[in-house]
Amino acid sequence: MTIRRLTEADLPAAAEIEKECFSVPWTEAMLLGELAEGLYLGAFEDDALIGYCGMRAVLDEGYINNVAVLPAFRRRGVACSLLTELEKSAEGLSFLTLEVRESNLPAQALYLSLGYLPVGRRPRYYERPVEDAILMTKYFTGR
């Protein structure tokens, strides 16, 4: 597996991953807008995109938008590797934060293992099905 920055050429594959992973997927056009505004990394196996994650920074605050891995590649360290690389690019940030479905216990366990702590809740944040989001944040001390 290799990890590199996503390019516009990777967006059709990223949009397909969105469809596999989310009940309300982002379109290729939405991803293009995000790519222009943030940092997006992709995990590739044999030149095929198998997962990606992205973030935006506002001043010294980092906001992780999406972490998505194709179901066939889950529980193989893909998301962990993506987040670890993303954190390396977060130098100068005070924290990184994200939202995760309340029912997505495997993702919550991954984030906890990486040092993200539950810090709040967004009621009825997700659609299809309607569900609360758990806010999880990793603070960087000494930055």
N, CA, C and O atoms as CSV, one atom per row, in Angstrom:
chain,resi,resn,atom,element,x,y,z
A,1,MET,N,N,0.851,-1.180,0.000
A,1,MET,CA,C,0.000,0.000,0.000
A,1,MET,C,C,0.890,1.234,0.000
A,1,MET,O,O,1.889,1.304,0.715
A,2,THR,N,N,0.503,2.202,-0.817
A,2,THR,CA,C,1.191,3.484,-0.820
A,2,THR,C,C,0.174,4.576,-0.498
A,2,THR,O,O,-1.012,4.457,-0.803
A,3,ILE,N,N,0.669,5.637,0.122
A,3,ILE,CA,C,-0.179,6.774,0.452
A,3,ILE,C,C,0.415,8.002,-0.209
A,3,ILE,O,O,1.613,8.266,-0.104
A,4,ARG,N,N,-0.433,8.741,-0.887
A,4,ARG,CA,C,-0.006,9.981,-1.526
A,4,ARG,C,C,-1.176,10.942,-1.571
A,4,ARG,O,O,-2.326,10.577,-1.329
A,5,ARG,N,N,-0.844,12.173,-1.886
A,5,ARG,CA,C,-1.857,13.218,-2.029
A,5,ARG,C,C,-2.790,12.887,-3.192
A,5,ARG,O,O,-2.336,12.442,-4.246
A,6,LEU,N,N,-4.079,13.102,-3.003
A,6,LEU,CA,C,-5.025,12.896,-4.092
A,6,LEU,C,C,-4.886,14.005,-5.116
A,6,LEU,O,O,-4.565,15.145,-4.779
A,7,THR,N,N,-5.129,13.661,-6.359
A,7,THR,CA,C,-5.154,14.631,-7.443
A,7,THR,C,C,-6.542,14.591,-8.086
A,7,THR,O,O,-7.363,13.728,-7.775
A,8,GLU,N,N,-6.776,15.521,-8.966
A,8,GLU,CA,C,-8.060,15.564,-9.662
A,8,GLU,C,C,-8.323,14.258,-10.411
A,8,GLU,O,O,-9.473,13.834,-10.521
A,9,ALA,N,N,-7.289,13.627,-10.920
A,9,ALA,CA,C,-7.452,12.363,-11.644
A,9,ALA,C,C,-7.965,11.236,-10.749
A,9,ALA,O,O,-8.518,10.256,-11.249
A,10,ASP,N,N,-7.791,11.361,-9.437
A,10,ASP,CA,C,-8.236,10.327,-8.494
A,10,ASP,C,C,-9.694,10.485,-8.081
A,10,ASP,O,O,-10.248,9.597,-7.435
A,11,LEU,N,N,-10.322,11.598,-8.442
A,11,LEU,CA,C,-11.650,11.899,-7.924
A,11,LEU,C,C,-12.756,10.951,-8.388
A,11,LEU,O,O,-13.664,10.681,-7.602
A,12,PRO,N,N,-12.735,10.430,-9.616
A,12,PRO,CA,C,-13.767,9.452,-9.956
A,12,PRO,C,C,-13.728,8.223,-9.032
A,12,PRO,O,O,-14.775,7.726,-8.617
A,13,ALA,N,N,-12.540,7.745,-8.717
A,13,ALA,CA,C,-12.417,6.599,-7.810
A,13,ALA,C,C,-12.849,6.984,-6.391
A,13,ALA,O,O,-13.480,6.185,-5.698
A,14,ALA,N,N,-12.517,8.186,-5.964
A,14,ALA,CA,C,-12.928,8.646,-4.633
A,14,ALA,C,C,-14.451,8.750,-4.551
A,14,ALA,O,O,-15.043,8.409,-3.527
A,15,ALA,N,N,-15.085,9.220,-5.626
A,15,ALA,CA,C,-16.546,9.310,-5.642
A,15,ALA,C,C,-17.188,7.926,-5.557
A,15,ALA,O,O,-18.245,7.768,-4.947
A,16,GLU,N,N,-16.561,6.938,-6.158
A,16,GLU,CA,C,-17.061,5.558,-6.055
A,16,GLU,C,C,-16.922,5.047,-4.624
A,16,GLU,O,O,-17.815,4.370,-4.116
A,17,ILE,N,N,-15.811,5.368,-3.978
A,17,ILE,CA,C,-15.633,4.977,-2.575
A,17,ILE,C,C,-16.705,5.641,-1.713
A,17,ILE,O,O,-17.251,5.012,-0.807
A,18,GLU,N,N,-17.006,6.902,-1.988
A,18,GLU,CA,C,-18.073,7.607,-1.275
A,18,GLU,C,C,-19.378,6.811,-1.349
A,18,GLU,O,O,-20.055,6.623,-0.338
A,19,LYS,N,N,-19.725,6.347,-2.546
A,19,LYS,CA,C,-20.970,5.598,-2.742
A,19,LYS,C,C,-20.973,4.301,-1.942
A,19,LYS,O,O,-22.016,3.870,-1.449
A,20,GLU,N,N,-19.807,3.683,-1.818
A,20,GLU,CA,C,-19.693,2.428,-1.069
A,20,GLU,C,C,-19.772,2.640,0.439
A,20,GLU,O,O,-20.236,1.769,1.175
A,21,CYS,N,N,-19.313,3.808,0.890
A,21,CYS,CA,C,-19.118,4.017,2.324
A,21,CYS,C,C,-20.178,4.857,3.016
A,21,CYS,O,O,-20.385,4.703,4.219
A,22,PHE,N,N,-20.847,5.730,2.301
A,22,PHE,CA,C,-21.725,6.696,2.954
A,22,PHE,C,C,-23.128,6.662,2.370
A,22,PHE,O,O,-23.304,6.470,1.167
A,23,SER,N,N,-24.115,6.848,3.220
A,23,SER,CA,C,-25.510,6.859,2.769
A,23,SER,C,C,-25.853,8.153,2.031
A,23,SER,O,O,-26.803,8.185,1.248
A,24,VAL,N,N,-25.092,9.212,2.271
A,24,VAL,CA,C,-25.253,10.477,1.554
A,24,VAL,C,C,-23.865,10.835,1.000
A,24,VAL,O,O,-23.163,11.670,1.570
A,25,PRO,N,N,-23.476,10.199,-0.111
A,25,PRO,CA,C,-22.107,10.382,-0.614
A,25,PRO,C,C,-21.881,11.739,-1.251
A,25,PRO,O,O,-22.798,12.347,-1.805
A,26,TRP,N,N,-20.644,12.200,-1.162
A,26,TRP,CA,C,-20.241,13.404,-1.878
A,26,TRP,C,C,-20.079,13.053,-3.347
A,26,TRP,O,O,-19.671,11.945,-3.694
A,27,THR,N,N,-20.404,14.010,-4.204
A,27,THR,CA,C,-20.239,13.816,-5.636
A,27,THR,C,C,-18.798,14.157,-6.028
A,27,THR,O,O,-18.027,14.706,-5.241
A,28,GLU,N,N,-18.474,13.815,-7.255
A,28,GLU,CA,C,-17.149,14.154,-7.767
A,28,GLU,C,C,-16.929,15.671,-7.757
A,28,GLU,O,O,-15.829,16.139,-7.464
A,29,ALA,N,N,-17.974,16.435,-8.078
A,29,ALA,CA,C,-17.863,17.905,-8.064
A,29,ALA,C,C,-17.615,18.413,-6.647
A,29,ALA,O,O,-16.814,19.326,-6.443
A,30,MET,N,N,-18.295,17.828,-5.676
A,30,MET,CA,C,-18.077,18.226,-4.283
A,30,MET,C,C,-16.648,17.904,-3.852
A,30,MET,O,O,-15.996,18.700,-3.177
A,31,LEU,N,N,-16.178,16.740,-4.248
A,31,LEU,CA,C,-14.807,16.347,-3.915
A,31,LEU,C,C,-13.791,17.281,-4.556
A,31,LEU,O,O,-12.765,17.593,-3.951
A,32,LEU,N,N,-14.067,17.727,-5.772
A,32,LEU,CA,C,-13.163,18.660,-6.439
A,32,LEU,C,C,-13.050,19.951,-5.636
A,32,LEU,O,O,-11.953,20.481,-5.460
A,33,GLY,N,N,-14.175,20.454,-5.151
A,33,GLY,CA,C,-14.154,21.652,-4.316
A,33,GLY,C,C,-13.369,21.443,-3.040
A,33,GLY,O,O,-12.625,22.327,-2.613
A,34,GLU,N,N,-13.525,20.292,-2.432
A,34,GLU,CA,C,-12.784,19.980,-1.209
A,34,GLU,C,C,-11.280,19.862,-1.488
A,34,GLU,O,O,-10.452,20.323,-0.702
A,35,LEU,N,N,-10.952,19.248,-2.605
A,35,LEU,CA,C,-9.546,19.068,-2.966
A,35,LEU,C,C,-8.845,20.420,-3.099
A,35,LEU,O,O,-7.675,20.563,-2.744
A,36,ALA,N,N,-9.576,21.408,-3.615
A,36,ALA,CA,C,-9.003,22.743,-3.797
A,36,ALA,C,C,-8.803,23.469,-2.470
A,36,ALA,O,O,-7.947,24.347,-2.364
A,37,GLU,N,N,-9.588,23.106,-1.461
A,37,GLU,CA,C,-9.570,23.838,-0.186
A,37,GLU,C,C,-8.816,23.121,0.933
A,37,GLU,O,O,-8.461,23.743,1.934
A,38,GLY,N,N,-8.571,21.833,0.775
A,38,GLY,CA,C,-7.988,21.082,1.885
A,38,GLY,C,C,-6.890,20.152,1.440
A,38,GLY,O,O,-6.410,20.218,0.309
A,39,LEU,N,N,-6.504,19.291,2.341
A,39,LEU,CA,C,-5.499,18.268,2.082
A,39,LEU,C,C,-6.183,16.915,2.078
A,39,LEU,O,O,-6.819,16.528,3.058
A,40,TYR,N,N,-6.053,16.201,0.980
A,40,TYR,CA,C,-6.654,14.876,0.858
A,40,TYR,C,C,-5.579,13.876,0.487
A,40,TYR,O,O,-4.800,14.092,-0.442
A,41,LEU,N,N,-5.548,12.775,1.228
A,41,LEU,CA,C,-4.591,11.703,0.995
A,41,LEU,C,C,-5.325,10.451,0.580
A,41,LEU,O,O,-6.423,10.179,1.065
A,42,GLY,N,N,-4.725,9.684,-0.316
A,42,GLY,CA,C,-5.304,8.429,-0.757
A,42,GLY,C,C,-4.385,7.268,-0.463
A,42,GLY,O,O,-3.161,7.400,-0.487
A,43,ALA,N,N,-4.993,6.120,-0.183
A,43,ALA,CA,C,-4.268,4.863,-0.019
A,43,ALA,C,C,-4.487,4.057,-1.301
A,43,ALA,O,O,-5.617,3.880,-1.757
A,44,PHE,N,N,-3.396,3.580,-1.863
A,44,PHE,CA,C,-3.452,2.879,-3.145
A,44,PHE,C,C,-2.839,1.494,-3.000
A,44,PHE,O,O,-1.813,1.313,-2.343
A,45,GLU,N,N,-3.489,0.526,-3.626
A,45,GLU,CA,C,-2.936,-0.817,-3.726
A,45,GLU,C,C,-2.943,-1.170,-5.207
A,45,GLU,O,O,-3.992,-1.159,-5.851
A,46,ASP,N,N,-1.779,-1.479,-5.738
A,46,ASP,CA,C,-1.644,-1.758,-7.175
A,46,ASP,C,C,-2.257,-0.628,-8.012
A,46,ASP,O,O,-2.980,-0.882,-8.976
A,47,ASP,N,N,-1.964,0.608,-7.638
A,47,ASP,CA,C,-2.423,1.817,-8.327
A,47,ASP,C,C,-3.928,2.055,-8.253
A,47,ASP,O,O,-4.434,2.973,-8.898
A,48,ALA,N,N,-4.650,1.250,-7.482
A,48,ALA,CA,C,-6.091,1.458,-7.319
A,48,ALA,C,C,-6.347,2.122,-5.968
A,48,ALA,O,O,-5.790,1.714,-4.949
A,49,LEU,N,N,-7.196,3.148,-5.972
A,49,LEU,CA,C,-7.550,3.834,-4.735
A,49,LEU,C,C,-8.441,2.925,-3.898
A,49,LEU,O,O,-9.484,2.463,-4.361
A,50,ILE,N,N,-8.018,2.672,-2.658
A,50,ILE,CA,C,-8.786,1.800,-1.769
A,50,ILE,C,C,-9.344,2.560,-0.564
A,50,ILE,O,O,-10.184,2.039,0.170
A,51,GLY,N,N,-8.875,3.785,-0.366
A,51,GLY,CA,C,-9.372,4.593,0.737
A,51,GLY,C,C,-8.780,5.981,0.670
A,51,GLY,O,O,-7.780,6.216,-0.008
A,52,TYR,N,N,-9.408,6.897,1.383
A,52,TYR,CA,C,-8.871,8.249,1.420
A,52,TYR,C,C,-9.348,8.949,2.680
A,52,TYR,O,O,-10.294,8.511,3.334
A,53,CYS,N,N,-8.680,10.037,3.005
A,53,CYS,CA,C,-9.120,10.913,4.084
A,53,CYS,C,C,-8.714,12.333,3.733
A,53,CYS,O,O,-7.821,12.563,2.918
A,54,GLY,N,N,-9.390,13.277,4.369
A,54,GLY,CA,C,-9.085,14.665,4.076
A,54,GLY,C,C,-9.384,15.574,5.235
A,54,GLY,O,O,-10.148,15.236,6.140
A,55,MET,N,N,-8.764,16.742,5.191
A,55,MET,CA,C,-8.963,17.723,6.248
A,55,MET,C,C,-8.849,19.131,5.700
A,55,MET,O,O,-8.283,19.373,4.634
A,56,ARG,N,N,-9.398,20.033,6.456
A,56,ARG,CA,C,-9.235,21.466,6.223
A,56,ARG,C,C,-8.675,22.069,7.492
A,56,ARG,O,O,-8.928,21.577,8.592
A,57,ALA,N,N,-7.919,23.128,7.335
A,57,ALA,CA,C,-7.384,23.851,8.487
A,57,ALA,C,C,-7.927,25.267,8.474
A,57,ALA,O,O,-8.000,25.913,7.429
A,58,VAL,N,N,-8.304,25.734,9.649
A,58,VAL,CA,C,-8.723,27.117,9.853
A,58,VAL,C,C,-7.872,27.629,11.001
A,58,VAL,O,O,-8.006,27.193,12.144
A,59,LEU,N,N,-6.983,28.575,10.665
A,59,LEU,CA,C,-5.998,29.064,11.639
A,59,LEU,C,C,-5.224,27.869,12.186
A,59,LEU,O,O,-4.540,27.189,11.422
A,60,ASP,N,N,-5.314,27.593,13.495
A,60,ASP,CA,C,-4.560,26.470,14.047
A,60,ASP,C,C,-5.459,25.278,14.379
A,60,ASP,O,O,-5.093,24.426,15.188
A,61,GLU,N,N,-6.638,25.224,13.751
A,61,GLU,CA,C,-7.595,24.154,14.005
A,61,GLU,C,C,-7.744,23.277,12.762
A,61,GLU,O,O,-7.874,23.784,11.648
A,62,GLY,N,N,-7.724,21.967,12.960
A,62,GLY,CA,C,-7.875,21.042,11.854
A,62,GLY,C,C,-9.179,20.281,11.949
A,62,GLY,O,O,-9.565,19.816,13.022
A,63,TYR,N,N,-9.859,20.158,10.814
A,63,TYR,CA,C,-11.143,19.483,10.749
A,63,TYR,C,C,-11.075,18.364,9.715
A,63,TYR,O,O,-10.950,18.623,8.518
A,64,ILE,N,N,-11.158,17.128,10.180
A,64,ILE,CA,C,-11.144,15.979,9.283
A,64,ILE,C,C,-12.544,15.830,8.707
A,64,ILE,O,O,-13.521,15.691,9.444
A,65,ASN,N,N,-12.630,15.861,7.383
A,65,ASN,CA,C,-13.925,15.789,6.715
A,65,ASN,C,C,-14.375,14.355,6.492
A,65,ASN,O,O,-15.482,13.985,6.883
A,66,ASN,N,N,-13.545,13.560,5.881
A,66,ASN,CA,C,-13.923,12.192,5.545
A,66,ASN,C,C,-12.772,11.239,5.796
A,66,ASN,O,O,-11.605,11.560,5.570
A,67,VAL,N,N,-13.132,10.072,6.265
A,67,VAL,CA,C,-12.234,8.925,6.295
A,67,VAL,C,C,-13.054,7.798,5.686
A,67,VAL,O,O,-14.071,7.392,6.248
A,68,ALA,N,N,-12.617,7.297,4.547
A,68,ALA,CA,C,-13.393,6.284,3.829
A,68,ALA,C,C,-12.465,5.208,3.286
A,68,ALA,O,O,-11.470,5.509,2.626
A,69,VAL,N,N,-12.794,3.962,3.567
A,69,VAL,CA,C,-12.026,2.819,3.080
A,69,VAL,C,C,-13.015,1.808,2.499
A,69,VAL,O,O,-14.034,1.499,3.116
A,70,LEU,N,N,-12.704,1.304,1.317
A,70,LEU,CA,C,-13.564,0.287,0.714
A,70,LEU,C,C,-13.772,-0.870,1.686
A,70,LEU,O,O,-12.828,-1.285,2.359
A,71,PRO,N,N,-14.987,-1.395,1.769
A,71,PRO,CA,C,-15.267,-2.463,2.733
A,71,PRO,C,C,-14.307,-3.657,2.649
A,71,PRO,O,O,-13.950,-4.230,3.678
A,72,ALA,N,N,-13.891,-4.031,1.454
A,72,ALA,CA,C,-12.989,-5.184,1.299
A,72,ALA,C,C,-11.605,-4.950,1.899
A,72,ALA,O,O,-10.850,-5.901,2.102
A,73,PHE,N,N,-11.266,-3.692,2.184
A,73,PHE,CA,C,-9.934,-3.364,2.689
A,73,PHE,C,C,-9.957,-2.883,4.141
A,73,PHE,O,O,-8.931,-2.445,4.661
A,74,ARG,N,N,-11.097,-2.960,4.788
A,74,ARG,CA,C,-11.195,-2.508,6.177
A,74,ARG,C,C,-10.519,-3.502,7.113
A,74,ARG,O,O,-10.376,-4.686,6.806
A,75,ARG,N,N,-10.110,-2.978,8.260
A,75,ARG,CA,C,-9.439,-3.762,9.314
A,75,ARG,C,C,-8.095,-4.309,8.849
A,75,ARG,O,O,-7.644,-5.363,9.298
A,76,ARG,N,N,-7.464,-3.565,7.936
A,76,ARG,CA,C,-6.124,-3.914,7.456
A,76,ARG,C,C,-5.136,-2.789,7.700
A,76,ARG,O,O,-4.018,-2.825,7.185
A,77,GLY,N,N,-5.531,-1.793,8.478
A,77,GLY,CA,C,-4.632,-0.694,8.805
A,77,GLY,C,C,-4.652,0.463,7.819
A,77,GLY,O,O,-3.842,1.383,7.930
A,78,VAL,N,N,-5.566,0.430,6.858
A,78,VAL,CA,C,-5.609,1.481,5.841
A,78,VAL,C,C,-5.975,2.823,6.474
A,78,VAL,O,O,-5.266,3.812,6.289
A,79,ALA,N,N,-7.075,2.859,7.217
A,79,ALA,CA,C,-7.516,4.115,7.837
A,79,ALA,C,C,-6.472,4.611,8.835
A,79,ALA,O,O,-6.204,5.810,8.910
A,80,CYS,N,N,-5.895,3.708,9.587
A,80,CYS,CA,C,-4.859,4.092,10.553
A,80,CYS,C,C,-3.674,4.727,9.835
A,80,CYS,O,O,-3.162,5.758,10.274
A,81,SER,N,N,-3.239,4.125,8.747
A,81,SER,CA,C,-2.116,4.679,7.981
A,81,SER,C,C,-2.453,6.035,7.391
A,81,SER,O,O,-1.629,6.949,7.414
A,82,LEU,N,N,-3.664,6.168,6.860
A,82,LEU,CA,C,-4.079,7.449,6.291
A,82,LEU,C,C,-4.088,8.546,7.353
A,82,LEU,O,O,-3.574,9.641,7.125
A,83,LEU,N,N,-4.671,8.250,8.506
A,83,LEU,CA,C,-4.746,9.258,9.566
A,83,LEU,C,C,-3.372,9.604,10.112
A,83,LEU,O,O,-3.103,10.762,10.430
A,84,THR,N,N,-2.507,8.617,10.224
A,84,THR,CA,C,-1.144,8.871,10.703
A,84,THR,C,C,-0.418,9.816,9.754
A,84,THR,O,O,0.256,10.744,10.201
A,85,GLU,N,N,-0.548,9.588,8.448
A,85,GLU,CA,C,0.072,10.478,7.461
A,85,GLU,C,C,-0.571,11.858,7.481
A,85,GLU,O,O,0.117,12.871,7.355
A,86,LEU,N,N,-1.879,11.896,7.638
A,86,LEU,CA,C,-2.569,13.181,7.698
A,86,LEU,C,C,-2.077,13.995,8.894
A,86,LEU,O,O,-1.877,15.204,8.781
A,87,GLU,N,N,-1.885,13.346,10.020
A,87,GLU,CA,C,-1.401,14.036,11.214
A,87,GLU,C,C,-0.005,14.617,11.011
A,87,GLU,O,O,0.317,15.659,11.581
A,88,LYS,N,N,0.810,13.969,10.221
A,88,LYS,CA,C,2.146,14.501,9.932
A,88,LYS,C,C,2.041,15.836,9.194
A,88,LYS,O,O,2.904,16.704,9.330
A,89,SER,N,N,0.983,15.985,8.419
A,89,SER,CA,C,0.767,17.219,7.677
A,89,SER,C,C,0.068,18.283,8.513
A,89,SER,O,O,-0.148,19.403,8.053
A,90,ALA,N,N,-0.282,17.927,9.737
A,90,ALA,CA,C,-1.033,18.844,10.598
A,90,ALA,C,C,-0.120,19.648,11.515
A,90,ALA,O,O,-0.573,20.207,12.514
A,91,GLU,N,N,1.160,19.706,11.175
A,91,GLU,CA,C,2.104,20.455,12.005
A,91,GLU,C,C,1.646,21.900,12.128
A,91,GLU,O,O,1.258,22.533,11.146
A,92,GLY,N,N,1.699,22.404,13.340
A,92,GLY,CA,C,1.266,23.768,13.594
A,92,GLY,C,C,-0.181,23.871,14.047
A,92,GLY,O,O,-0.626,24.936,14.475
A,93,LEU,N,N,-0.917,22.769,13.954
A,93,LEU,CA,C,-2.305,22.782,14.408
A,93,LEU,C,C,-2.374,22.452,15.897
A,93,LEU,O,O,-1.569,21.675,16.410
A,94,SER,N,N,-3.338,23.048,16.576
A,94,SER,CA,C,-3.551,22.762,17.996
A,94,SER,C,C,-4.303,21.455,18.195
A,94,SER,O,O,-4.105,20.750,19.185
A,95,PHE,N,N,-5.177,21.143,17.228
A,95,PHE,CA,C,-5.957,19.908,17.345
A,95,PHE,C,C,-6.499,19.509,15.986
A,95,PHE,O,O,-6.528,20.300,15.043
A,96,LEU,N,N,-6.927,18.262,15.916
A,96,LEU,CA,C,-7.705,17.741,14.795
A,96,LEU,C,C,-9.008,17.221,15.374
A,96,LEU,O,O,-9.014,16.580,16.425
A,97,THR,N,N,-10.106,17.492,14.696
A,97,THR,CA,C,-11.394,17.011,15.184
A,97,THR,C,C,-12.185,16.391,14.039
A,97,THR,O,O,-11.946,16.697,12.871
A,98,LEU,N,N,-13.123,15.524,14.381
A,98,LEU,CA,C,-13.939,14.844,13.385
A,98,LEU,C,C,-15.279,14.473,13.997
A,98,LEU,O,O,-15.459,14.524,15.214
A,99,GLU,N,N,-16.219,14.098,13.132
A,99,GLU,CA,C,-17.491,13.542,13.563
A,99,GLU,C,C,-17.560,12.097,13.111
A,99,GLU,O,O,-17.055,11.742,12.046
A,100,VAL,N,N,-18.196,11.261,13.935
A,100,VAL,CA,C,-18.376,9.853,13.596
A,100,VAL,C,C,-19.773,9.434,14.051
A,100,VAL,O,O,-20.254,9.867,15.098
A,101,ARG,N,N,-20.408,8.591,13.256
A,101,ARG,CA,C,-21.734,8.102,13.638
A,101,ARG,C,C,-21.679,7.434,15.007
A,101,ARG,O,O,-20.734,6.718,15.338
A,102,GLU,N,N,-22.713,7.689,15.783
A,102,GLU,CA,C,-22.797,7.091,17.117
A,102,GLU,C,C,-22.734,5.563,17.045
A,102,GLU,O,O,-22.181,4.928,17.943
A,103,SER,N,N,-23.289,4.974,15.999
A,103,SER,CA,C,-23.310,3.514,15.861
A,103,SER,C,C,-22.029,2.932,15.276
A,103,SER,O,O,-21.862,1.712,15.264
A,104,ASN,N,N,-21.126,3.769,14.793
A,104,ASN,CA,C,-19.912,3.267,14.142
A,104,ASN,C,C,-18.830,3.000,15.197
A,104,ASN,O,O,-17.850,3.736,15.314
A,105,LEU,N,N,-19.041,1.939,15.944
A,105,LEU,CA,C,-18.128,1.612,17.036
A,105,LEU,C,C,-16.733,1.223,16.559
A,105,LEU,O,O,-15.758,1.572,17.226
A,106,PRO,N,N,-16.587,0.510,15.428
A,106,PRO,CA,C,-15.222,0.218,14.971
A,106,PRO,C,C,-14.421,1.489,14.674
A,106,PRO,O,O,-13.244,1.570,15.025
A,107,ALA,N,N,-15.039,2.470,14.039
A,107,ALA,CA,C,-14.337,3.727,13.743
A,107,ALA,C,C,-14.002,4.458,15.041
A,107,ALA,O,O,-12.905,4.996,15.189
A,108,GLN,N,N,-14.941,4.475,15.974
A,108,GLN,CA,C,-14.671,5.127,17.255
A,108,GLN,C,C,-13.498,4.463,17.965
A,108,GLN,O,O,-12.660,5.146,18.554
A,109,ALA,N,N,-13.434,3.145,17.913
A,109,ALA,CA,C,-12.318,2.430,18.545
A,109,ALA,C,C,-10.995,2.798,17.876
A,109,ALA,O,O,-9.989,2.990,18.558
A,110,LEU,N,N,-10.992,2.896,16.552
A,110,LEU,CA,C,-9.781,3.305,15.834
A,110,LEU,C,C,-9.356,4.695,16.282
A,110,LEU,O,O,-8.190,4.910,16.614
A,111,TYR,N,N,-10.287,5.639,16.295
A,111,TYR,CA,C,-9.946,7.009,16.663
A,111,TYR,C,C,-9.441,7.086,18.105
A,111,TYR,O,O,-8.492,7.815,18.394
A,112,LEU,N,N,-10.069,6.343,18.998
A,112,LEU,CA,C,-9.589,6.301,20.385
A,112,LEU,C,C,-8.150,5.780,20.443
A,112,LEU,O,O,-7.319,6.313,21.179
A,113,SER,N,N,-7.866,4.739,19.664
A,113,SER,CA,C,-6.517,4.154,19.674
A,113,SER,C,C,-5.466,5.133,19.159
A,113,SER,O,O,-4.285,5.007,19.483
A,114,LEU,N,N,-5.892,6.104,18.361
A,114,LEU,CA,C,-4.979,7.107,17.814
A,114,LEU,C,C,-4.917,8.373,18.667
A,114,LEU,O,O,-4.215,9.323,18.322
A,115,GLY,N,N,-5.646,8.383,19.772
A,115,GLY,CA,C,-5.581,9.519,20.679
A,115,GLY,C,C,-6.700,10.532,20.549
A,115,GLY,O,O,-6.638,11.597,21.162
A,116,TYR,N,N,-7.716,10.226,19.769
A,116,TYR,CA,C,-8.879,11.110,19.656
A,116,TYR,C,C,-9.814,10.813,20.821
A,116,TYR,O,O,-10.067,9.651,21.140
A,117,LEU,N,N,-10.324,11.858,21.453
A,117,LEU,CA,C,-11.195,11.709,22.608
A,117,LEU,C,C,-12.585,12.234,22.281
A,117,LEU,O,O,-12.718,13.223,21.560
A,118,PRO,N,N,-13.633,11.579,22.805
A,118,PRO,CA,C,-14.981,12.118,22.601
A,118,PRO,C,C,-15.132,13.420,23.378
A,118,PRO,O,O,-14.846,13.480,24.573
A,119,VAL,N,N,-15.589,14.470,22.676
A,119,VAL,CA,C,-15.689,15.786,23.312
A,119,VAL,C,C,-17.083,16.398,23.172
A,119,VAL,O,O,-17.341,17.469,23.722
A,120,GLY,N,N,-17.978,15.738,22.449
A,120,GLY,CA,C,-19.310,16.294,22.289
A,120,GLY,C,C,-20.151,15.464,21.356
A,120,GLY,O,O,-19.754,14.389,20.906
A,121,ARG,N,N,-21.319,15.989,21.078
A,121,ARG,CA,C,-22.310,15.282,20.266
A,121,ARG,C,C,-23.053,16.302,19.406
A,121,ARG,O,O,-23.341,17.412,19.853
A,122,ARG,N,N,-23.356,15.920,18.188
A,122,ARG,CA,C,-24.211,16.727,17.317
A,122,ARG,C,C,-25.501,15.928,17.098
A,122,ARG,O,O,-25.517,14.972,16.322
A,123,PRO,N,N,-26.574,16.318,17.779
A,123,PRO,CA,C,-27.833,15.572,17.640
A,123,PRO,C,C,-28.346,15.586,16.200
A,123,PRO,O,O,-28.349,16.618,15.528
A,124,ARG,N,N,-28.780,14.406,15.750
A,124,ARG,CA,C,-29.428,14.244,14.443
A,124,ARG,C,C,-28.579,14.794,13.288
A,124,ARG,O,O,-29.120,15.318,12.314
A,125,TYR,N,N,-27.282,14.677,13.396
A,125,TYR,CA,C,-26.344,15.219,12.406
A,125,TYR,C,C,-26.402,14.447,11.087
A,125,TYR,O,O,-26.358,15.041,10.009
A,126,TYR,N,N,-26.500,13.127,11.180
A,126,TYR,CA,C,-26.471,12.287,9.982
A,126,TYR,C,C,-27.885,11.998,9.477
A,126,TYR,O,O,-28.855,12.021,10.234
A,127,GLU,N,N,-27.966,11.726,8.179
A,127,GLU,CA,C,-29.210,11.321,7.527
A,127,GLU,C,C,-29.071,9.873,7.061
A,127,GLU,O,O,-27.965,9.345,6.943
A,128,ARG,N,N,-30.189,9.258,6.804
A,128,ARG,CA,C,-30.257,7.916,6.175
A,128,ARG,C,C,-29.367,6.886,6.832
A,128,ARG,O,O,-28.426,6.427,6.184
A,129,PRO,N,N,-29.586,6.503,8.032
A,129,PRO,CA,C,-30.634,6.934,8.946
A,129,PRO,C,C,-30.206,8.154,9.759
A,129,PRO,O,O,-29.020,8.463,9.877
A,130,VAL,N,N,-31.194,8.828,10.308
A,130,VAL,CA,C,-30.913,9.955,11.185
A,130,VAL,C,C,-30.208,9.416,12.426
A,130,VAL,O,O,-30.651,8.450,13.048
A,131,GLU,N,N,-29.114,10.061,12.762
A,131,GLU,CA,C,-28.307,9.574,13.891
A,131,GLU,C,C,-27.428,10.705,14.407
A,131,GLU,O,O,-27.037,11.599,13.657
A,132,ASP,N,N,-27.126,10.649,15.696
A,132,ASP,CA,C,-26.217,11.618,16.295
A,132,ASP,C,C,-24.787,11.376,15.819
A,132,ASP,O,O,-24.404,10.255,15.483
A,133,ALA,N,N,-24.019,12.446,15.802
A,133,ALA,CA,C,-22.579,12.358,15.551
A,133,ALA,C,C,-21.863,12.537,16.878
A,133,ALA,O,O,-22.237,13.379,17.695
A,134,ILE,N,N,-20.840,11.742,17.077
A,134,ILE,CA,C,-19.955,11.917,18.214
A,134,ILE,C,C,-18.771,12.743,17.721
A,134,ILE,O,O,-18.130,12.386,16.732
A,135,LEU,N,N,-18.482,13.837,18.403
A,135,LEU,CA,C,-17.307,14.650,18.084
A,135,LEU,C,C,-16.111,14.061,18.807
A,135,LEU,O,O,-16.166,13.800,20.009
A,136,MET,N,N,-15.038,13.854,18.071
A,136,MET,CA,C,-13.808,13.329,18.668
A,136,MET,C,C,-12.662,14.247,18.262
A,136,MET,O,O,-12.561,14.664,17.108
A,137,THR,N,N,-11.812,14.551,19.215
A,137,THR,CA,C,-10.724,15.502,18.992
A,137,THR,C,C,-9.414,14.966,19.530
A,137,THR,O,O,-9.365,14.348,20.593
A,138,LYS,N,N,-8.356,15.213,18.779
A,138,LYS,CA,C,-6.999,14.900,19.226
A,138,LYS,C,C,-6.271,16.230,19.411
A,138,LYS,O,O,-6.134,17.022,18.478
A,139,TYR,N,N,-5.818,16.447,20.620
A,139,TYR,CA,C,-5.097,17.684,20.940
A,139,TYR,C,C,-3.602,17.454,20.816
A,139,TYR,O,O,-3.091,16.408,21.215
A,140,PHE,N,N,-2.918,18.417,20.271
A,140,PHE,CA,C,-1.471,18.346,20.130
A,140,PHE,C,C,-0.860,19.287,21.158
A,140,PHE,O,O,-0.986,20.505,21.036
A,141,THR,N,N,-0.214,18.743,22.146
A,141,THR,CA,C,0.395,19.570,23.181
A,141,THR,C,C,1.754,20.063,22.699
A,141,THR,O,O,2.435,19.399,21.918
A,142,GLY,N,N,2.124,21.218,23.171
A,142,GLY,CA,C,3.421,21.766,22.827
A,142,GLY,C,C,3.492,22.388,21.446
A,142,GLY,O,O,4.579,22.719,20.971
A,143,ARG,N,N,2.342,22.551,20.790
A,143,ARG,CA,C,2.353,23.159,19.459
A,143,ARG,C,C,1.902,24.584,19.531
A,143,ARG,O,O,1.845,25.266,18.508
